[in-house]
């Protein structure tokens, strides 16, 4: 049988690193995981209890395609609490993870062959989902002086159909302030391009609150998830906020592509939103880990980094150490027992000289991983 051209997407390198790390663990080695952006904690206890109670009451089935009304209303309430944004719950769409949100957004907004700008470095699956949908991802090389975030001049005259930004960003953890966000939204409006804001790491910030695009405009798509701040990666539930006149468009696509997000995950997600004490305890761990990473990586010799405003990553320029980040990552795994991600996932043009370090795991793991990196670099 023939294979479609749209299926020719690149592998997700971090998953290959995870596989190599798992093989090392299966052989009896103790590996410190700094490669994957997954919280070391599970879902909040209140979320698990809520699901257990719901399952005891009866079977779970389909929900409506847009999601449980109570969950949509609670998310809308959160935008008021966090950002002072008055959001109509009717504009909230529950999705099977942020990945489902991207598929819905790209399908609703763009036609075959449309060009969509994405910042580089950036989350690699943006590029691959766009390719699989027969769209054209356009990498916008970002600069350190702009904190590795796009600015309007980066896509001036490119005839983009859309722009996708992330703040806090993966892999850098840098954020857009309100002025920078507004400038990008205005530039898109001037060019007739759709604006999509990936806000999956909101809630995981350190010095200041992240800005949602909804503070600036209603004419945008916002995508978020319960995977990161709410520590529910495996539950595969997220949400998106769309303009009022796009709700029915997205609903029709969701009905046919997904039917609905998992009912069980939606019940758990609703309860998770009220587990503030547990979620803030997780944040205390991330804050401690971030401080350890900034000091420990510097001690090890990884000095050219973008200090993260949010998320749980440090992105390091290692051009003084190698021109093959994949080989260096393999060497670190083999010699130090620490799994890290080569930057090729995030920036195909410049990622050969960068690494991403995740500090989403326990503080004990981060401390041990940094000690191993210091020892490795001392004898390399």
Secondary structure, DSSP 8 states (H G I E B T S, - for coil): ----GGG-----HHHHHHHHHHHHHHTT---EE-SS---SS-S-HHHHHHHHHHHHHS------TT--HHHHHHHHHHHHHHH-----GGGEEEESHHHHHHHHHHHHH--TT-EEEEEES--HHHHHHHHHTT-EEEEEE--GGGTT---GGGGTTS--SEEEEESS-TTT-----HHHHHHHHHHHHHHT-EEEEE-TTTT-BSSS----GGGT-SSSEEEEESSSTT--GGG--EEEE--GGGHHHHHHHHHHHTSSS-HHHHHHHHHHTT-HHHHHHHHHHHHHHHHHHHHHHHHHT--EE---SBTTEEEEE-TTT-S-HHHHHHHHHHHH-EE-EEGGGT-TTTGGGEEEEE--S-HHHHHHHHHHHHHHHHH-
